[in-house]
Amino acid sequence: QSVLTQPPSVSGTPGQRVTISCSGSSYNIGINYVYWYQQLPGTAPQLLIYRNNQRPSGVPDRFSGSRSGTSASLAISGLRSEDEADYYCAAWDDSLSGRLFGGGTKLTVL
Amino acid sequence: EVQLLESGGGLVQPGGSLRLSCAASGFTFTSHAMNWVRQAPGKGLEWVASIDESGDRRDHADSVKGRFTISRDNSKNTLYLQMNSLTVEDTALYYCARGTTIDTTSGVDYWGQGTLVTVSS
């Protein structure tokens, strides 16, 4: 069971805005950076957001991240069919001395 | 271009051992911590282990502590994972992933394509 809690699934129609939440604690999200990864079917994960809200070069500005207290969110605006993928949040946990991943959220574009 | 190429996966019996390797290129290996992350079939991502740039600090997940050991050879730009006492629960695709800084607590940015480990009798 992941200590970072994500909804198992979210869905939206093309053009819509969706958000994916990631709930943690004061030992992880509360004090360490949050990262978000996109995993397209059959491929390795790719970095989407680093240090809570920074986008690597090449990631569209439709993707944005935020953190508040012990929770974080990934927002995807202008939803496109190619956004259909699994999304994972991650953060270091100081009490476990380990990296945590959320359970993953499957995004379906209807 | 950052490249991470894993190798060493395969079929092994319960109780057996395997050593995974990850050959890194396209960046200064000694400027980054390195990580192993696994994904069981149809499941989510699970962090396995991290090592800092010098190899002095190593962190392992509780699920593998005492059985798996992460190491690196900076002269060969290669990351390793020695896996002993394997169980069926260790069956997964094992990814090598680069840390964003020298610190093990930093996030990961680049991922390899993974090497499949199957533990079965």
Contacts between the chains, C-beta under 8 A, distances in Angstrom:
chain1	res1	chain2	res2	distance
A	2	B	44	7.1
A	32	B	105	6.8
A	33	B	106	7.9
A	33	B	107	6.1
A	35	B	107	4.0
A	35	B	108	7.3
A	37	B	45	7.5
A	39	B	45	7.9
A	44	B	95	6.2
A	44	B	111	4.4
A	44	B	112	6.7
A	44	B	113	5.4
A	44	B	114	6.1
A	45	B	45	6.7
A	45	B	95	7.5
A	45	B	111	5.4
A	46	B	111	7.1
A	47	B	107	7.8
A	47	B	108	7.4
A	47	B	109	4.8
A	47	B	110	7.5
A	50	B	100	6.5
A	50	B	107	5.7
A	50	B	109	6.8
A	51	B	107	7.5
A	56	B	109	7.1
A	86	B	44	7.8
A	88	B	44	6.7
A	88	B	45	5.5
A	90	B	45	7.7
A	90	B	47	7.9
A	90	B	107	6.5
A	90	B	108	7.7
A	91	B	107	8.0
A	92	B	105	4.3
A	92	B	106	7.8
A	92	B	107	7.7
A	96	B	62	7.5
A	97	B	59	5.4
A	98	B	47	6.0
A	98	B	50	8.0
A	98	B	59	5.9
A	98	B	60	7.9
A	98	B	61	5.6
A	98	B	62	7.6
A	99	B	35	7.2
A	99	B	37	7.9
A	99	B	47	4.0
A	99	B	50	6.6
A	99	B	105	8.0
A	99	B	108	7.9
A	100	B	47	7.0
A	101	B	37	7.7
A	101	B	44	6.3
A	101	B	45	4.3
A	101	B	46	6.6
A	101	B	47	6.2
A	102	B	44	7.6
A	103	B	44	5.2
A	104	B	44	4.2
A	104	B	45	7.1
